[in-house]
Amino acid sequence: MIRRTLGASLLATLFTATPVLAEETNIGHPIEAGSLHKGRLDMVVYYVPVAGDLLEVTATFAPKDGGDPQRVVMGLADRDTVAFSMPGSQDTLYAFSRSGEEVTVSTATDMYQRVDARPR
């Protein structure tokens, strides 16, 4: 009985701690733009090839309730992946990954309350 209860608790924890994919866009050519609109920020993203084998990815985030946009520029090598949240929007995770000439950008929303999160 204890093993069954522990197993069910562990399984429930894994499901509640897993982010839920909210939106995704794929960019397959330089200067081709994609956009995401889930969460508190709207985002437009594009890439250009740079020195070496890097793609320079530029993502501009604009708050839906007004305010100044924020821009992130990063170099991605083939098979690189990076994920982060933006200031003021810690409940949304933005993930960028590259495979060949394709860059995939997705958003995910946390399904659990972070320990350091403040009540709203």
Secondary structure, DSSP 8 states (H G I E B T S, - for coil): -HHHHHHHHHHHHHHHHS-EEEEEEEE-STT--EEE--TTEEEEEEEEE-STT-EEEEEEEEETTS---EEEEEEE-TT-EEEEEETTEEEEEEEEEEETTEEEEEEEE-SS--TT----
